[in-house]
Amino acid sequence: MVIRRLSPEVVNQIAAGEVIERPYSIVKELIENSLDAGGRRLRVEILKGGAELVRIGDDGEGFAPEDLLLAFASHATSKLSLLADLDHIASLGFRGEALASIGSVARCSIKSRQPGSGEGHEIRCEGGVVSEVMPCGCPPGTQIEVRELFFNTPARRRFLKSSGAEKAKIQELLYELSLARLDVDFTFLADGVEVLRLGAGQSLAERFAQCFGRDLAKGLLPVAKSFGDLHIAGLIGEPDLARRDGRQELLYVNGRQASERSAVMSIRQAYREFLMGGRFPIYALQIVLPPSEVDVNVHPRKKEVRFLDSRRVAGSLYETVRSGLQTSGAMSAPLGVQITDDMPRARSGFPALPPSLFATPLADSAPPPVLVRELSAPSFGEGARPFATSVNAKASVLPARPNPFRSTGSRFLQVHDLYVLLQVDDGLLIVDQHALHERVIYERLCREHQARKVTVQHLLLPAVVLLSPAEKAWVLDVKESLASAGMLVDDFGEGSVAVHAVPAVFKNAAPQKLLRALLPMDGESDAALRLEEQVVERFHSMSCRSAVMSGDRLNDEEMAALLTEAATLLHPHNCPHGRPTVLTFTSAELERYFRRRC
C-alpha cells in the first residue's frame, strides 16, 4: 500500500462535499461573506433553482486586486490570522473554505470594486482552475456568479432536488438570515421574477410578518432581558401557535443562526406545561454575549455552537421566555383533583396491568387482560409508528371490553358543557364529550378513507392558506393525493394556496388548520411518497380540531346523535390521543360509596 499526498484539486473536492451540498449551501456561504464585508444591500438571483446560476451582489467594501488572487485559495481568509483569534470570532465566516469549495465544483467569477477606486477587477475559477486578475467595470461592492453547479461531478448533480424545492429552500434561508440583520436590504429573484424584497429598517415583528405571514405574527410576544454582559431579545409565540416540528425555532447567537442543545431544551422547558407532546414552540431569539464565551468552530457548516457557560445561557433563556409567557397571561394557577384511598375507582378503557410486567404470576392467579390493538383503524400518536404485532394474533387474545354505549338508555345530562352523565343498565357513565366526539370523527374518517368513499364538502368561498415556500411546494406536489383524501387545493399566488373543498366530516372546521395538519414534519424527505400513511396518522389531530369543545352546549338532538354513533365504535374507551372517553361506576360501587352496601 502506497501513501500519496492528495492534489489540491482532490482536497478541494472532498472539502466541497462537506460544505457545498446544494445551491442553498452556496447562497448561505456567499451571503455570510457579504454581511462580513459590510454589505447593506444584498441581491440574490438564481436560475433553475440555482443549479444553472447563483448570482449574489452586495455594496460592501469589496476586494483589493491583490486579494482577489487568494479568493479561491483554500484556507485563505481575512477574518483571522492567529490561533488565538479562534477564541473570539465575531464574523460569520472564518474557515476560508467556502470560495475554494465552490470554485472546485462550478464555473465561478468574482467582480469587485472598492469604494473610491476608479475601476473594478475580475477573477474566474472553473473546476478549481483559477485565471489571472483582469480589470473590469462594475459598481462598488462585489458580485459573485456561480454557474453550472457540479458540472464536473455529474453524479452529485443528479441528486439535486427539483427547481421549485431548491428555490423554496433558498427563500426560507433568506427569511431566517434576514431576521438577524434588520439593517440590511434583501432582494431575491428567481428565473427573472422578483420573489422577495425585505427593506432595511423594519422592526423584527414587521419582518417576521412579511416572511412568515401576518396571521402568525399576531400571536408573537416581544421579550428582552439582560443578565450582565448576556443579552436576550426577540419574539416568542403564544402556546396556541405551536407546530408539529421545530422548523420555526429560530435561535441566533451574535447574529449567527445556530443551535445549542441545552439552550433549545431550556426554551422548550419554559413552554412545557402549555404544549402537548410532540408540539414545538415558535420563536426568534437573539443571544448577544462576548465572542470569547462562545465557540463557533464546532460544525463544518457552522450550524452548532458551544457556550463556555452553557448553564448560565440556558437559565437566562428559560427566565426570559417564562417571564414573557407570564406577562402575556398564558400562565395560570393549575387546578387539581384529589382522590382519597377510600373512594371507589372508576374504570376506563385501559387494561388492568400487574404491578410488575416482569413479575412471575402466581399459579392460581388469572392471566392479566390483553390489550387488543385495532387493525382496521389504527390510532397513532403524532409522529409515532405502529408497534409490531404478533403473526399468531389469534392465539390467546382476550376480547376487548364491550362498548358501554350499547346499553345506555335515553336519559342523559350535560354538566359544565363538557361532561355527560348517562344511566346504563348497571351503573353510571361519565363521558368527556370532546374525547368521545373526537373518537367518533376519527373512526368515521378511517372507514371512509379505507373504502375510498370520502364525502367532499365544497366551500362557498375558497379558503386561502399562507404557507412557507417549502410547504407550498410539497402541497402542490401531492395535490392529486390530497384530492383523493377529500381536500381540493390549488395554487393561489406567491406564498399561498386555496382550499376549495374538505372532507364533509370536517365541514365545521377551519380549512387552514386541516391542511396544516397534513403538512410533513421536519426531516420527512419522503413525505410525498408516504401521504397515504400520513393521512391516517394525522386524522387524530384533525379530529381533535373539529370535535365539539369544552363549553359547547349540545341540544338533545345533537347529544342523541353523538351517543347513537358512539354505540357503533370499535374502540370507544379512548380518544385517538389516548385519553379516556368514559369512566364507568357500577351500581355496586355507587352503593358502597353511599354506604348502602358494606
C-alpha positions in Angstrom: 0.0 0.0 0.0 1.5 3.3 -1.1 0.6 6.6 0.7 0.4 9.6 -1.6 -0.3 13.3 -0.8 -3.6 14.3 -2.4 -3.5 17.1 -5.0 -5.1 20.5 -4.1 -7.9 19.7 -6.6 -8.9 16.5 -4.9 -8.6 18.1 -1.4 -11.0 20.9 -2.5 -13.4 18.3 -4.0 -13.5 16.5 -0.6 -13.9 19.8 1.3 -16.7 20.8 -1.1 -18.6 17.6 -0.2 -18.7 18.8 3.4 -19.5 22.5 2.8 -21.4 22.6 -0.6 -24.4 20.1 -0.8 -26.8 22.1 -3.0 -27.5 25.7 -4.2 -28.8 26.5 -0.8 -25.3 25.9 0.7 -23.7 28.3 -1.9 -26.2 31.1 -1.1 -25.7 30.7 2.6 -21.9 30.9 2.4 -21.9 33.9 0.0 -24.5 35.9 1.9 -22.4 35.4 5.1 -19.4 36.7 3.2 -21.3 39.7 2.0 -22.5 40.5 5.5 -19.0 40.2 6.9 -17.8 42.6 4.2 -20.3 45.3 5.5 -22.9 44.9 2.8 -26.2 46.7 3.5 -27.9 45.9 0.2 -27.9 42.3 -0.9 -29.3 41.0 -4.2 -29.7 37.2 -4.8 -30.6 35.8 -8.2 -31.0 32.2 -9.2 -31.9 30.3 -12.4 -33.4 26.8 -12.3 -33.3 26.6 -8.5 -29.6 27.7 -8.5 -28.3 24.7 -10.4 -27.7 26.9 -13.5 -26.9 30.2 -11.8 -26.5 31.8 -8.4 -25.6 35.5 -8.5 -25.1 37.5 -5.4 -24.3 41.2 -5.3 -23.6 43.5 -2.4 -22.4 47.0 -1.7 -19.7 46.1 0.8 -16.1 47.0 1.0 -15.0 44.8 -1.9 -11.7 43.1 -2.8 -8.4 44.8 -3.4 -6.8 43.4 -6.7 -4.0 41.6 -4.8 -6.6 39.9 -2.5 -8.5 38.5 -5.5 -5.6 36.3 -6.3 -6.3 34.4 -3.0 -10.1 34.5 -3.2 -10.3 30.8 -4.4 -7.3 29.6 -2.4 -8.1 27.0 0.2 -7.9 28.2 3.9 -7.3 31.8 2.8 -9.3 34.3 4.8 -9.2 37.9 6.0 -11.2 37.1 9.2 -8.5 35.6 11.4 -4.7 35.1 11.3 -3.6 33.7 14.6 -4.6 30.6 16.6 -5.7 32.9 19.4 -8.3 34.5 17.0 -10.4 31.4 17.3 -11.2 32.3 20.9 -13.2 35.5 19.9 -14.6 35.1 16.4 -17.1 37.8 15.7 -17.6 37.2 11.9 -20.0 34.8 10.3 -17.3 33.1 8.2 -13.7 32.3 9.2 -12.6 28.9 7.8 -11.6 30.1 4.4 -13.1 27.1 2.7 -16.3 28.4 1.0 -15.0 30.0 -2.2 -12.4 27.3 -2.7 -15.0 24.6 -2.3 -17.5 26.4 -4.6 -14.8 27.0 -7.3 -13.9 23.4 -7.4 -17.4 22.2 -8.4 -18.7 25.1 -10.6 -17.8 27.8 -13.0 -17.3 31.0 -10.9 -16.4 34.6 -11.4 -15.9 37.5 -8.9 -16.2 41.1 -9.9 -15.3 43.6 -7.2 -14.5 47.3 -6.7 -13.6 49.0 -3.5 -15.3 52.3 -2.7 -13.3 55.2 -4.1 -11.5 53.1 -6.6 -11.7 54.1 -10.3 -12.1 50.6 -11.7 -13.0 47.1 -10.6 -11.3 43.8 -11.1 -12.4 40.3 -12.1 -11.2 36.7 -11.5 -12.6 33.4 -12.7 -12.4 29.8 -11.4 -13.6 26.7 -13.3 -13.4 23.4 -11.6 -10.5 24.6 -9.4 -8.5 26.3 -12.2 -8.0 30.0 -11.4 -7.5 32.7 -14.0 -5.5 35.9 -13.8 -6.9 39.0 -12.3 -8.3 41.4 -15.0 -9.7 44.9 -14.9 -13.4 45.3 -15.4 -16.2 47.8 -15.0 -18.6 47.2 -12.1 -20.3 49.2 -9.3 -18.8 49.4 -5.8 -19.0 46.2 -3.9 -18.8 42.6 -5.0 -20.7 40.4 -7.4 -20.2 36.7 -7.4 -21.6 34.3 -10.1 -21.7 30.6 -9.7 -22.8 28.7 -12.9 -23.4 25.1 -13.7 -23.0 23.7 -10.2 -21.4 20.2 -10.2 -20.7 20.4 -13.9 -17.5 18.2 -13.3 -19.3 15.8 -10.9 -22.5 14.8 -12.7 -23.3 12.1 -10.2 -23.8 14.8 -7.5 -25.8 16.9 -9.9 -28.3 14.1 -10.3 -29.1 14.3 -6.5 -30.3 17.9 -6.6 -33.9 18.3 -5.9 -36.4 20.0 -8.2 -36.1 23.7 -9.1 -39.1 24.5 -7.1 -37.8 22.7 -4.0 -34.4 24.4 -4.3 -36.0 27.8 -4.8 -38.2 27.3 -1.7 -35.2 26.3 0.4 -33.2 29.4 -0.6 -36.2 31.6 0.1 -36.6 30.2 3.6 -32.9 30.7 4.2 -33.3 34.4 3.3 -36.2 34.6 5.8 -34.1 33.1 8.5 -30.9 35.1 7.9 -32.8 38.4 7.5 -34.3 38.2 11.0 -30.8 38.7 12.5 -29.9 41.7 10.2 -32.8 44.2 10.2 -30.3 46.9 8.9 -29.8 45.0 5.6 -32.0 45.2 2.5 -32.5 41.8 0.9 -33.8 41.2 -2.7 -34.4 37.7 -4.1 -35.1 37.0 -7.8 -35.9 33.5 -9.3 -35.9 33.0 -13.0 -36.1 36.7 -13.6 -39.0 37.3 -11.3 -38.7 39.3 -8.0 -39.9 36.9 -5.3 -38.9 38.8 -2.2 -38.0 42.3 -1.1 -37.2 42.9 2.6 -36.5 46.6 3.2 -33.8 47.7 5.7 -35.1 49.4 8.9 -38.0 47.1 9.6 -38.8 46.1 13.1 -38.4 42.4 14.0 -42.2 42.0 14.1 -42.7 43.6 10.7 -40.0 41.4 9.1 -41.3 38.3 10.7 -44.8 39.1 9.5 -43.5 39.7 5.9 -41.6 36.4 5.9 -44.0 34.0 7.7 -47.4 35.7 7.5 -49.3 38.3 9.4 -51.7 35.8 10.9 -48.8 34.1 12.6 -47.1 37.3 13.6 -50.2 38.4 15.5 -49.6 35.8 18.2 -46.0 36.8 18.9 -44.8 38.4 22.2 -41.8 40.6 22.4 -39.2 39.7 25.1 -36.0 41.3 26.2 -33.8 40.7 29.2 -30.2 41.4 30.2 -28.0 39.4 32.5 -24.8 41.3 32.9 -23.0 41.1 29.6 -25.5 38.5 28.3 -28.5 40.0 26.4 -31.5 38.1 25.1 -34.2 39.7 22.9 -36.7 38.7 20.2 -40.2 37.3 19.8 -41.8 34.2 21.3 -45.1 32.7 20.0 -48.1 32.1 22.2 -48.6 28.4 23.0 -51.6 28.1 20.6 -49.2 28.7 17.7 -47.1 25.6 18.4 -46.2 23.4 15.5 -45.6 19.7 14.9 -41.9 20.4 14.0 -39.2 22.7 15.1 -38.6 24.5 11.9 -39.6 27.8 13.3 -37.4 27.5 16.4 -35.0 30.3 15.3 -32.1 30.9 17.6 -29.3 33.4 16.9 -26.0 33.8 18.6 -24.2 37.1 18.0 -26.0 37.4 14.6 -25.3 33.8 13.6 -28.2 31.4 13.2 -27.1 28.3 15.2 -28.3 25.9 17.8 -27.0 24.6 21.1 -28.8 21.7 22.7 -29.1 23.0 26.3 -30.3 26.4 25.0 -33.0 24.9 22.8 -34.1 22.5 25.6 -34.4 25.3 28.1 -36.8 27.2 25.8 -38.9 24.1 25.3 -38.9 23.6 29.1 -40.3 27.1 29.6 -43.3 26.1 27.3 -43.6 22.6 28.8 -46.8 22.9 30.7 -48.6 24.6 27.9 -47.8 22.2 25.0 -48.9 18.7 24.2 -46.3 16.1 23.5 -44.8 16.4 20.0 -45.5 20.1 19.7 -42.8 22.7 19.3 -42.9 26.4 20.1 -42.3 29.3 17.6 -39.7 31.9 18.5 -37.0 34.1 17.1 -34.5 34.9 19.8 -31.1 36.6 19.6 -28.4 35.9 22.2 -25.7 38.5 22.4 -22.6 37.7 24.6 -18.9 38.3 24.3 -17.3 36.3 21.4 -14.8 34.8 23.8 -17.7 32.9 25.6 -18.9 31.1 22.5 -17.2 28.5 20.3 -18.4 28.6 16.8 -15.8 26.3 15.4 -17.8 23.1 16.1 -19.6 22.1 12.9 -18.2 22.2 9.3 -21.4 24.1 8.2 -21.4 26.3 11.4 -24.8 25.0 12.4 -23.9 24.5 16.1 -22.1 26.4 18.7 -20.9 25.7 22.3 -21.1 28.1 25.2 -18.4 28.5 27.8 -21.1 28.6 30.5 -24.0 26.7 28.9 -25.9 26.6 32.2 -25.9 30.4 32.5 -27.2 30.8 29.0 -29.8 28.1 29.3 -31.1 29.5 32.6 -31.2 33.0 31.2 -33.2 31.8 28.2 -35.6 29.9 30.4 -36.2 33.0 32.6 -36.7 35.3 29.6 -39.3 33.0 27.9 -41.0 32.2 31.1 -41.4 35.8 32.1 -42.7 36.6 28.6 -45.4 34.0 28.9 -46.3 35.2 32.4 -46.7 38.7 31.2 -49.0 37.6 28.4 -51.3 35.8 30.8 -50.7 32.4 29.3 -49.8 31.0 32.7 -52.5 30.4 35.4 -52.7 28.5 38.6 -53.2 24.8 38.0 -56.3 23.1 39.2 -56.2 19.6 40.6 -58.5 16.8 41.9 -57.5 14.9 45.0 -58.6 11.2 45.2 -58.5 9.5 48.6 -57.9 5.8 49.1 -61.4 5.1 50.3 -63.1 6.4 47.2 -64.2 3.8 44.6 -62.1 3.6 41.5 -63.8 4.4 38.1 -62.8 2.1 35.3 -61.5 3.5 32.0 -60.9 1.6 28.7 -57.3 0.8 29.6 -56.4 -2.8 30.7 -55.5 -3.5 34.4 -51.8 -4.5 34.4 -49.9 -6.4 37.1 -47.7 -4.3 39.5 -44.6 -5.5 37.6 -44.8 -6.5 34.0 -41.8 -8.8 34.6 -43.1 -10.5 37.8 -43.8 -14.2 37.7 -47.6 -14.7 38.1 -48.9 -16.9 40.9 -50.2 -20.3 39.8 -53.8 -19.6 40.9 -53.9 -16.1 39.6 -55.9 -15.2 36.5 -53.8 -14.1 33.5 -53.8 -10.3 33.0 -56.1 -8.9 30.4 -54.5 -8.3 26.9 -55.0 -5.0 25.2 -56.3 -5.7 21.7 -54.7 -3.5 19.0 -57.0 -2.1 16.5 -56.0 -3.1 13.0 -58.6 -1.5 10.7 -58.4 2.0 12.1 -55.0 2.4 13.8 -54.6 5.2 16.4 -51.1 6.5 16.5 -49.7 9.4 18.4 -48.3 12.3 16.4 -45.1 11.3 14.7 -45.4 7.7 16.1 -45.3 4.5 14.2 -47.4 1.4 14.8 -45.9 -1.3 17.0 -45.2 -4.7 15.5 -48.0 -7.1 16.1 -47.6 -10.9 16.5 -48.1 -13.0 13.5 -50.1 -15.5 15.6 -52.6 -12.9 16.6 -55.5 -15.3 17.2 -53.7 -17.5 19.8 -55.0 -16.3 23.2 -56.1 -12.7 22.7 -58.9 -11.8 25.1 -61.8 -9.9 23.7 -61.9 -6.1 24.1 -64.1 -4.6 26.8 -67.7 -4.2 25.4 -68.9 -0.9 24.1 -70.6 0.7 27.1 -72.8 3.0 24.9 -74.8 0.0 23.6 -76.5 -0.4 27.0 -77.4 3.3 27.6 -80.9 4.4 28.0 -82.5 7.7 26.8 -81.7 9.7 29.9 -78.6 11.9 30.0 -77.5 15.2 31.5 -74.8 17.6 30.3 -72.7 19.1 33.1 -70.4 22.2 32.8 -70.9 22.0 29.0 -68.2 19.3 29.0 -69.2 16.1 30.7 -72.3 14.0 30.0 -73.9 11.8 32.7 -75.5 8.6 31.3 -77.6 5.9 33.0 -76.7 2.4 31.9 -78.2 -1.0 32.9 -75.8 -1.5 35.8 -74.5 1.9 36.9 -73.5 5.3 35.6 -71.2 6.6 32.9 -69.3 9.9 32.9 -68.4 10.9 29.4 -66.0 13.5 28.1 -68.0 14.9 25.1 -64.9 16.3 23.3 -62.9 13.0 23.6 -65.9 10.9 22.5 -66.7 13.1 19.6 -63.1 13.0 18.6 -63.1 9.2 18.5 -66.4 9.2 16.5 -64.9 11.5 13.9 -61.7 9.6 13.8 -63.3 6.2 13.1 -65.6 7.7 10.6 -62.7 9.2 8.7 -60.8 6.0 8.7 -63.7 4.0 7.4 -64.4 6.4 4.6 -60.7 6.7 3.7 -60.2 2.9 3.5 -63.4 2.5 1.4 -62.4 5.4 -0.8 -65.8 6.9 -0.2 -64.8 10.2 1.2 -67.7 12.7 1.1 -66.5 16.1 -0.1 -67.9 19.4 1.1 -67.2 22.2 -1.4 -66.6 25.6 0.1 -68.7 28.6 -0.9 -65.5 30.7 -1.0 -62.0 29.3 -1.2 -60.0 29.4 2.0 -56.6 30.9 1.4 -53.8 29.3 3.4 -50.4 31.1 3.8 -47.5 28.6 3.6 -43.8 28.7 3.6 -42.1 28.1 0.2 -41.2 24.5 1.1 -44.7 23.8 2.5 -46.3 25.2 -0.7 -44.0 23.1 -2.9 -44.9 20.0 -1.0 -48.7 20.7 -1.2 -48.6 21.2 -4.9 -46.5 18.1 -5.5 -49.1 15.9 -3.7 -52.2 17.8 -4.9 -53.8 14.7 -6.5 -53.2 12.6 -3.4 -54.8 15.3 -1.3 -57.8 15.3 -3.6 -58.3 11.5 -3.1 -58.4 12.2 0.6 -61.2 14.7 0.1 -59.2 18.0 0.1 -59.1 20.0 -3.1 -56.3 22.6 -3.3 -54.9 24.9 -5.9 -52.1 27.5 -6.3 -53.2 30.9 -5.2 -50.1 33.0 -6.0 -46.9 33.6 -4.1 -46.8 32.1 -0.7 -50.3 30.7 -0.6 -52.7 28.0 -1.8 -56.5 28.0 -2.0 -58.6 25.2 -0.4 -61.8 24.6 -2.4 -63.2 21.5 -0.6 -62.7 19.5 2.5 -63.9 16.1 3.7 -67.6 16.6 4.7 -66.9 15.3 8.2 -64.8 18.5 8.7 -67.2 20.9 7.3 -67.3 23.0 10.5 -63.6 23.0 11.0 -61.2 25.7 9.7 -59.8 24.5 6.3 -56.5 26.2 7.1 -56.0 24.0 10.2 -57.0 20.9 8.3 -54.4 21.5 5.6 -51.7 22.3 8.1 -52.4 19.0 10.0 -51.3 17.2 6.8 -48.0 19.0 6.3 -44.9 16.9 6.6 -42.8 17.3 9.7 -39.2 18.4 9.7 -36.9 15.8 8.2 -39.6 13.9 6.3 -37.9 13.9 2.9 -40.0 11.1 1.5 -43.2 12.7 2.7 -44.8 12.9 -0.7 -44.4 9.1 -1.1 -46.0 8.4 2.2 -49.0 10.6 2.0 -51.4 7.7 2.4 -49.8 6.7 5.6 -49.7 10.3 6.8 -53.3 10.9 6.1 -54.3 8.2 8.5 -51.7 9.2 11.0 -52.8 12.8 11.0 -56.5 12.0 11.3 -56.4 12.1 15.1 -55.1 15.7 15.2 -57.6 16.7 12.6 -60.4 15.1 14.6 -59.3 16.9 17.7 -59.6 20.3 16.0 -63.1 19.6 14.6 -64.7 17.9 17.6 -67.0 19.7 20.0 -65.0 21.5 22.6 -65.3 22.2 26.3 -68.0 24.9 26.7 -70.0 23.8 23.6 -73.6 23.2 24.7 -75.3 20.4 22.9 -79.1 20.2 22.4 -80.9 17.0 22.9 -80.9 16.0 19.3 -77.1 16.6 19.0 -76.5 14.6 22.1 -78.7 11.7 21.0 -76.9 11.6 17.6 -73.5 11.5 19.3 -74.5 8.7 21.6 -76.1 6.7 18.7 -72.9 6.8 16.7 -70.8 6.1 19.8 -72.6 2.8 20.1 -71.1 1.7 16.8 -67.4 2.5 17.7 -64.8 -0.3 17.6 -62.7 1.3 20.3 -65.0 3.6 22.3 -62.9 3.8 25.5 -60.2 6.3 24.5 -59.7 9.2 22.0 -57.0 9.0 19.3 -54.6 10.8 21.7 -55.1 8.0 24.3 -57.2 10.0 26.8 -60.2 8.1 28.3 -63.6 9.0 26.8 -65.7 7.4 29.5 -65.5 6.4 33.2 -67.8 3.7 34.5 -69.2 3.4 38.0 -71.2 0.2 38.6 -74.3 0.1 40.8 -72.3 -1.9 43.4 -69.6 0.7 43.5 -72.1 3.5 43.9 -73.9 1.6 46.7 -70.6 1.1 48.6 -69.8 4.8 48.2 -73.1 5.8 49.7 -72.8 3.1 52.3 -75.8 1.2 51.1 -73.6 -1.9 50.9 -70.7 -2.9 53.1 
